[in-house]
Amino acid sequence: MKHKLLFAFALVLTAFFARMANAADLVVYSSAPASLAKALAAGYAKQSGQHVDLYTASTGKIMARLAAEAAQPHADVVILADWTAGLALANQGLVLPYRPDAILKTLRPQVNAPGPFLPVGADVVGLVVNTHLVGDKQAPQDWADLTNAKWRGQLTMPDPTLSGTASDFVIAYAAHEGQKGWAWLDALKANGCIWPGPNASALRPVEMGERSVMVAGVGHTALKAKLAGNSLDLIIPSSGVLLIPRPIIVMKSSHQAAAAERFVDFAMSPAGQADVAKSLLLPAVSSVPPAPVWPDSALSHVLPVDWAALTQQRKTVLARFSHQILGR
């Protein structure tokens, strides 16, 4: 009788711990927009029954948190704002490759960048102007226009050491233009450009009318402000714009790899991609159209990018920018 009771108790414990394992939260770290991360988490939870423990922050803060937790990783899935940050994690051996052929076949060619993960969406980096302060005929049309003295004290830009999109822009622009690119950044600094923080911090002076132009403004933030009735417009520079795929990554350290992959599958599904479109990013899946406010010209003026090469330059370029431009 005693053995039967012990056996029954063991079965109860086994069932209990199995339920606990199944009920464990899936931990997702995601860069902005937070509204997209919350929508994906809610949609996945409704579909799977598994709760998502969500942390949202800028790419720079997420990368710092991952580094701080290296000895005891927590994240199962990571969504970043820039492709090179994802490749940097892959180069450190932290990524569990997940790129199913069935999903790859559905991607827009412009966002199908090489790497061991999928793009959940993409965004452009362009110019954002305050239309109360800058009329159509006065607005800058290209990156080079911003060194003109008429924009002295009127420029703001996200800090690339904090903003994923701004970091990819600086790395790509420096690679594309070489020393001319660094001279252009020096000229922006001489023209009184400020780097107050991540995208939201850099956009605020333009929203408030304290500055008239945001350099390397991330598209979804500007379009959201425009739809909210703010006097903002997104300009696609005539010489080319950077289109940045946003990686959605399964971490190798995850103890719930199968669930993490299911989360990625949901994010790439029609429902998940509809959430991407609502967040004013470009959906990665070609069958899902972007929001009507998304600029048609964005996809016809995309600068060519070698993401693998840029990843190798990432640390050096950001260190140089921090020292040469930010004076740190």
GUVEX-222651 format. One record per residue (C-alpha): x, y, z; residue number from 1; residue in three letters; chain. Coordinates in nm, 2 decimals, always signed. Example, Ala and Ser with C-alpha at 12.3 -4.5 7.8 and 13.67 -1.06 7.14 Angstrom:
! GUVEX-222651
       X       Y       Z  seq  type  mol
   +1.23   -0.45   +0.78    1   Ala    A
   +1.37   -0.11   +0.71    2   Ser    A
END
This chain:
! GUVEX-222651
       X       Y       Z  seq  type  mol
   +0.00   +0.00   +0.00    1   Met    A
   +0.28   +0.23   +0.09    2   Lys    A
   +0.45   +0.17   -0.24    3   His    A
   +0.13   +0.24   -0.43    4   Lys    A
   +0.09   +0.57   -0.24    5   Leu    A
   +0.45   +0.67   -0.32    6   Leu    A
   +0.40   +0.58   -0.68    7   Phe    A
   +0.08   +0.78   -0.70    8   Ala    A
   +0.25   +1.08   -0.53    9   Phe    A
   +0.54   +1.06   -0.79   10   Ala    A
   +0.29   +1.06   -1.07   11   Leu    A
   +0.12   +1.37   -0.93   12   Val    A
   +0.46   +1.55   -0.90   13   Leu    A
   +0.55   +1.45   -1.25   14   Thr    A
   +0.22   +1.59   -1.38   15   Ala    A
   +0.26   +1.90   -1.18   16   Phe    A
   +0.61   +1.98   -1.30   17   Phe    A
   +0.51   +1.90   -1.66   18   Ala    A
   +0.23   +2.15   -1.63   19   Arg    A
   +0.47   +2.40   -1.48   20   Met    A
   +0.71   +2.35   -1.77   21   Ala    A
   +0.43   +2.39   -2.02   22   Asn    A
   +0.31   +2.70   -1.85   23   Ala    A
   +0.65   +2.87   -1.83   24   Ala    A
   +0.65   +3.21   -1.99   25   Asp    A
   +0.82   +3.27   -2.32   26   Leu    A
   +1.07   +3.56   -2.27   27   Val    A
   +1.09   +3.81   -2.56   28   Val    A
   +1.31   +4.11   -2.58   29   Tyr    A
   +1.20   +4.36   -2.84   30   Ser    A
   +1.31   +4.70   -2.97   31   Ser    A
   +1.05   +4.96   -3.07   32   Ala    A
   +0.78   +4.99   -3.16   33   Pro    A
   +0.65   +4.86   -2.83   34   Ala    A
   +0.30   +4.85   -2.97   35   Ser    A
   +0.41   +4.58   -3.22   36   Leu    A
   +0.58   +4.37   -2.95   37   Ala    A
   +0.27   +4.38   -2.74   38   Lys    A
   +0.05   +4.29   -3.03   39   Ala    A
   +0.27   +3.99   -3.13   40   Leu    A
   +0.29   +3.88   -2.77   41   Ala    A
   -0.09   +3.90   -2.73   42   Ala    A
   -0.16   +3.72   -3.06   43   Gly    A
   +0.09   +3.44   -2.98   44   Tyr    A
   -0.05   +3.40   -2.63   45   Ala    A
   -0.41   +3.37   -2.77   46   Lys    A
   -0.30   +3.11   -3.03   47   Gln    A
   -0.07   +2.90   -2.81   48   Ser    A
   -0.20   +2.96   -2.45   49   Gly    A
   +0.15   +3.05   -2.34   50   Gln    A
   +0.21   +3.38   -2.17   51   His    A
   +0.49   +3.61   -2.30   52   Val    A
   +0.72   +3.79   -2.06   53   Asp    A
   +0.80   +4.10   -2.27   54   Leu    A
   +1.08   +4.35   -2.23   55   Tyr    A
   +1.09   +4.65   -2.47   56   Thr    A
   +1.37   +4.89   -2.51   57   Ala    A
   +1.61   +5.04   -2.77   58   Ser    A
   +1.84   +4.80   -2.95   59   Thr    A
   +2.14   +4.95   -2.76   60   Gly    A
   +1.97   +4.87   -2.42   61   Lys    A
   +1.87   +4.52   -2.53   62   Ile    A
   +2.23   +4.44   -2.65   63   Met    A
   +2.36   +4.57   -2.32   64   Ala    A
   +2.11   +4.36   -2.12   65   Arg    A
   +2.20   +4.05   -2.32   66   Leu    A
   +2.57   +4.11   -2.25   67   Ala    A
   +2.49   +4.16   -1.88   68   Ala    A
   +2.30   +3.83   -1.87   69   Glu    A
   +2.56   +3.63   -2.06   70   Ala    A
   +2.63   +3.40   -1.76   71   Ala    A
   +2.26   +3.34   -1.71   72   Gln    A
   +2.06   +3.42   -2.02   73   Pro    A
   +1.69   +3.48   -2.00   74   His    A
   +1.56   +3.57   -2.35   75   Ala    A
   +1.41   +3.31   -2.57   76   Asp    A
   +1.34   +3.54   -2.87   77   Val    A
   +1.50   +3.88   -2.95   78   Val    A
   +1.36   +4.13   -3.20   79   Ile    A
   +1.61   +4.41   -3.29   80   Leu    A
   +1.58   +4.73   -3.50   81   Ala    A
   +1.90   +4.67   -3.70   82   Asp    A
   +2.03   +4.37   -3.90   83   Trp    A
   +2.40   +4.42   -3.80   84   Thr    A
   +2.32   +4.38   -3.43   85   Ala    A
   +2.15   +4.05   -3.51   86   Gly    A
   +2.45   +3.94   -3.71   87   Leu    A
   +2.68   +4.05   -3.43   88   Ala    A
   +2.49   +3.81   -3.19   89   Leu    A
   +2.52   +3.54   -3.45   90   Ala    A
   +2.90   +3.59   -3.48   91   Asn    A
   +2.92   +3.54   -3.10   92   Gln    A
   +2.75   +3.20   -3.14   93   Gly    A
   +2.44   +3.31   -2.96   94   Leu    A
   +2.18   +3.25   -3.23   95   Val    A
   +1.99   +2.93   -3.30   96   Leu    A
   +1.95   +2.93   -3.68   97   Pro    A
   +1.58   +2.94   -3.79   98   Tyr    A
   +1.50   +3.03   -4.15   99   Arg    A
   +1.24   +2.78   -4.29  100   Pro    A
   +1.23   +2.76   -4.67  101   Asp    A
   +0.85   +2.79   -4.66  102   Ala    A
   +0.87   +3.13   -4.50  103   Ile    A
   +1.17   +3.25   -4.71  104   Leu    A
   +0.97   +3.20   -5.02  105   Lys    A
   +0.71   +3.45   -4.90  106   Thr    A
   +0.96   +3.74   -4.83  107   Leu    A
   +0.99   +4.07   -5.01  108   Arg    A
   +1.33   +4.06   -5.19  109   Pro    A
   +1.43   +4.39   -5.04  110   Gln    A
   +1.42   +4.25   -4.68  111   Val    A
   +1.56   +3.90   -4.75  112   Asn    A
   +1.91   +3.97   -4.61  113   Ala    A
   +2.15   +3.69   -4.53  114   Pro    A
   +2.17   +3.56   -4.18  115   Gly    A
   +2.06   +3.27   -3.96  116   Pro    A
   +1.73   +3.44   -3.87  117   Phe    A
   +1.43   +3.60   -4.04  118   Leu    A
   +1.33   +3.96   -4.09  119   Pro    A
   +1.00   +4.03   -3.92  120   Val    A
   +0.97   +4.36   -4.11  121   Gly    A
   +1.18   +4.66   -4.22  122   Ala    A
   +1.20   +5.03   -4.19  123   Asp    A
   +1.35   +5.32   -4.38  124   Val    A
   +1.59   +5.58   -4.24  125   Val    A
   +1.53   +5.92   -4.40  126   Gly    A
   +1.47   +6.29   -4.32  127   Leu    A
   +1.19   +6.41   -4.10  128   Val    A
   +1.09   +6.78   -4.13  129   Val    A
   +0.85   +7.00   -3.93  130   Asn    A
   +0.62   +7.13   -4.20  131   Thr    A
   +0.52   +7.43   -4.00  132   His    A
   +0.89   +7.54   -4.01  133   Leu    A
   +0.99   +7.41   -4.35  134   Val    A
   +0.78   +7.44   -4.66  135   Gly    A
   +0.78   +7.20   -4.95  136   Asp    A
   +1.01   +7.42   -5.16  137   Lys    A
   +1.25   +7.48   -4.87  138   Gln    A
   +1.28   +7.12   -4.75  139   Ala    A
   +1.61   +6.94   -4.79  140   Pro    A
   +1.59   +6.68   -5.07  141   Gln    A
   +1.92   +6.49   -5.00  142   Asp    A
   +2.17   +6.42   -4.72  143   Trp    A
   +2.42   +6.66   -4.86  144   Ala    A
   +2.18   +6.95   -4.83  145   Asp    A
   +2.20   +6.94   -4.45  146   Leu    A
   +2.55   +7.09   -4.45  147   Thr    A
   +2.41   +7.42   -4.58  148   Asn    A
   +2.44   +7.70   -4.34  149   Ala    A
   +2.06   +7.75   -4.36  150   Lys    A
   +2.02   +7.45   -4.14  151   Trp    A
   +2.26   +7.57   -3.87  152   Arg    A
   +2.12   +7.49   -3.52  153   Gly    A
   +1.82   +7.32   -3.68  154   Gln    A
   +1.93   +6.96   -3.70  155   Leu    A
   +1.88   +6.66   -3.46  156   Thr    A
   +1.98   +6.30   -3.51  157   Met    A
   +1.94   +5.98   -3.30  158   Pro    A
   +2.25   +5.86   -3.11  159   Asp    A
   +2.38   +5.56   -3.30  160   Pro    A
   +2.52   +5.41   -2.98  161   Thr    A
   +2.16   +5.38   -2.85  162   Leu    A
   +1.95   +5.36   -3.17  163   Ser    A
   +1.97   +5.04   -3.38  164   Gly    A
   +1.84   +5.21   -3.69  165   Thr    A
   +2.08   +5.51   -3.65  166   Ala    A
   +2.37   +5.27   -3.59  167   Ser    A
   +2.30   +5.09   -3.92  168   Asp    A
   +2.26   +5.42   -4.10  169   Phe    A
   +2.60   +5.55   -3.98  170   Val    A
   +2.78   +5.22   -4.06  171   Ile    A
   +2.62   +5.19   -4.40  172   Ala    A
   +2.67   +5.56   -4.49  173   Tyr    A
   +3.04   +5.55   -4.38  174   Ala    A
   +3.09   +5.23   -4.59  175   Ala    A
   +2.91   +5.38   -4.89  176   His    A
   +3.08   +5.72   -4.89  177   Glu    A
   +3.41   +5.65   -4.72  178   Gly    A
   +3.60   +5.95   -4.59  179   Gln    A
   +3.34   +6.18   -4.76  180   Lys    A
   +3.09   +6.02   -4.52  181   Gly    A
   +3.29   +6.11   -4.22  182   Trp    A
   +3.35   +6.46   -4.35  183   Ala    A
   +2.97   +6.49   -4.39  184   Trp    A
   +2.92   +6.38   -4.02  185   Leu    A
   +3.18   +6.64   -3.91  186   Asp    A
   +2.99   +6.90   -4.11  187   Ala    A
   +2.67   +6.81   -3.94  188   Leu    A
   +2.84   +6.86   -3.61  189   Lys    A
   +2.98   +7.19   -3.72  190   Ala    A
   +2.63   +7.29   -3.83  191   Asn    A
   +2.51   +7.24   -3.47  192   Gly    A
   +2.34   +6.90   -3.50  193   Cys    A
   +2.26   +6.74   -3.17  194   Ile    A
   +2.24   +6.37   -3.07  195   Trp    A
   +2.00   +6.37   -2.77  196   Pro    A
   +1.93   +6.00   -2.75  197   Gly    A
   +1.73   +5.72   -2.93  198   Pro    A
   +1.47   +5.79   -3.20  199   Asn    A
   +1.20   +5.93   -2.98  200   Ala    A
   +1.44   +6.17   -2.80  201   Ser    A
   +1.58   +6.29   -3.13  202   Ala    A
   +1.23   +6.34   -3.28  203   Leu    A
   +1.09   +6.54   -2.99  204   Arg    A
   +1.27   +6.87   -3.07  205   Pro    A
   +1.13   +6.85   -3.42  206   Val    A
   +0.78   +6.77   -3.30  207   Glu    A
   +0.80   +7.07   -3.06  208   Met    A
   +0.93   +7.31   -3.32  209   Gly    A
   +1.26   +7.36   -3.14  210   Glu    A
   +1.44   +7.21   -3.44  211   Arg    A
   +1.32   +7.17   -3.80  212   Ser    A
   +1.49   +6.86   -3.94  213   Val    A
   +1.57   +6.52   -3.80  214   Met    A
   +1.86   +6.34   -3.97  215   Val    A
   +1.84   +5.96   -4.01  216   Ala    A
   +1.48   +5.96   -3.88  217   Gly    A
   +1.32   +5.62   -3.85  218   Val    A
   +1.02   +5.59   -4.08  219   Gly    A
   +0.76   +5.44   -3.85  220   His    A
   +0.81   +5.70   -3.58  221   Thr    A
   +0.77   +5.99   -3.82  222   Ala    A
   +0.47   +5.83   -3.99  223   Leu    A
   +0.30   +5.76   -3.66  224   Lys    A
   +0.35   +6.13   -3.55  225   Ala    A
   +0.22   +6.25   -3.89  226   Lys    A
   -0.10   +6.03   -3.85  227   Leu    A
   -0.15   +6.17   -3.50  228   Ala    A
   -0.18   +6.52   -3.65  229   Gly    A
   +0.17   +6.65   -3.58  230   Asn    A
   +0.32   +6.87   -3.85  231   Ser    A
   +0.58   +6.62   -3.96  232   Leu    A
   +0.67   +6.47   -4.30  233   Asp    A
   +0.91   +6.19   -4.40  234   Leu    A
   +1.14   +6.28   -4.69  235   Ile    A
   +1.31   +6.00   -4.89  236   Ile    A
   +1.66   +6.14   -4.99  237   Pro    A
   +1.71   +6.16   -5.37  238   Ser    A
   +2.05   +5.98   -5.36  239   Ser    A
   +1.92   +5.68   -5.17  240   Gly    A
   +1.76   +5.57   -4.84  241   Val    A
   +1.86   +5.29   -4.61  242   Leu    A
   +1.60   +5.01   -4.57  243   Leu    A
   +1.68   +4.81   -4.26  244   Ile    A
   +1.54   +4.46   -4.21  245   Pro    A
   +1.45   +4.39   -3.84  246   Arg    A
   +1.57   +4.05   -3.73  247   Pro    A
   +1.36   +3.82   -3.51  248   Ile    A
   +1.60   +3.58   -3.35  249   Ile    A
   +1.57   +3.25   -3.16  250   Val    A
   +1.84   +3.25   -2.89  251   Met    A
   +2.06   +2.94   -2.87  252   Lys    A
   +2.04   +2.96   -2.49  253   Ser    A
   +1.66   +2.92   -2.49  254   Ser    A
   +1.53   +2.62   -2.30  255   His    A
   +1.21   +2.66   -2.51  256   Gln    A
   +1.34   +2.65   -2.86  257   Ala    A
   +1.03   +2.49   -3.01  258   Ala    A
   +0.81   +2.75   -2.85  259   Ala    A
   +1.04   +3.03   -2.96  260   Ala    A
   +1.02   +2.90   -3.32  261   Glu    A
   +0.64   +2.89   -3.29  262   Arg    A
   +0.65   +3.26   -3.18  263   Phe    A
   +0.86   +3.34   -3.49  264   Val    A
   +0.61   +3.15   -3.70  265   Asp    A
   +0.32   +3.35   -3.56  266   Phe    A
   +0.51   +3.68   -3.62  267   Ala    A
   +0.56   +3.57   -3.99  268   Met    A
   +0.20   +3.46   -4.03  269   Ser    A
   -0.07   +3.68   -4.20  270   Pro    A
   -0.20   +3.78   -3.85  271   Ala    A
   +0.15   +3.87   -3.72  272   Gly    A
   +0.24   +4.05   -4.04  273   Gln    A
   -0.08   +4.25   -4.02  274   Ala    A
   +0.04   +4.37   -3.68  275   Asp    A
   +0.37   +4.47   -3.85  276   Val    A
   +0.18   +4.68   -4.10  277   Ala    A
   -0.03   +4.84   -3.83  278   Lys    A
   +0.29   +4.95   -3.66  279   Ser    A
   +0.39   +5.13   -3.98  280   Leu    A
   +0.68   +4.91   -4.06  281   Leu    A
   +0.71   +4.74   -4.40  282   Leu    A
   +0.59   +4.38   -4.36  283   Pro    A
   +0.85   +4.12   -4.45  284   Ala    A
   +0.59   +3.90   -4.63  285   Val    A
   +0.51   +4.03   -4.97  286   Ser    A
   +0.15   +3.93   -4.96  287   Ser    A
   +0.08   +4.17   -4.68  288   Val    A
   +0.06   +4.54   -4.79  289   Pro    A
   +0.22   +4.82   -4.59  290   Pro    A
   -0.01   +5.08   -4.43  291   Ala    A
   -0.13   +5.34   -4.69  292   Pro    A
   +0.08   +5.61   -4.53  293   Val    A
   +0.40   +5.42   -4.61  294   Trp    A
   +0.59   +5.61   -4.89  295   Pro    A
   +0.58   +5.44   -5.23  296   Asp    A
   +0.92   +5.59   -5.33  297   Ser    A
   +1.10   +5.42   -5.04  298   Ala    A
   +1.15   +5.09   -5.22  299   Leu    A
   +1.28   +5.26   -5.54  300   Ser    A
   +1.56   +5.45   -5.37  301   His    A
   +1.73   +5.19   -5.16  302   Val    A
   +2.10   +5.19   -5.11  303   Leu    A
   +2.28   +4.86   -5.17  304   Pro    A
   +2.41   +4.71   -4.85  305   Val    A
   +2.65   +4.42   -4.77  306   Asp    A
   +2.52   +4.34   -4.43  307   Trp    A
   +2.80   +4.09   -4.34  308   Ala    A
   +3.07   +4.34   -4.42  309   Ala    A
   +2.89   +4.61   -4.22  310   Leu    A
   +2.87   +4.38   -3.92  311   Thr    A
   +3.25   +4.34   -3.92  312   Gln    A
   +3.28   +4.72   -3.92  313   Gln    A
   +3.01   +4.78   -3.66  314   Arg    A
   +3.23   +4.80   -3.35  315   Lys    A
   +3.50   +5.02   -3.51  316   Thr    A
   +3.26   +5.26   -3.67  317   Val    A
   +3.05   +5.32   -3.36  318   Leu    A
   +3.37   +5.37   -3.15  319   Ala    A
   +3.50   +5.62   -3.40  320   Arg    A
   +3.16   +5.80   -3.41  321   Phe    A
   +3.14   +5.81   -3.03  322   Ser    A
   +3.49   +5.97   -3.01  323   His    A
   +3.50   +6.18   -3.32  324   Gln    A
   +3.14   +6.31   -3.33  325   Ile    A
   +3.01   +6.28   -2.98  326   Leu    A
   +3.34   +6.36   -2.81  327   Gly    A
   +3.32   +6.07   -2.56  328   Arg    A
END
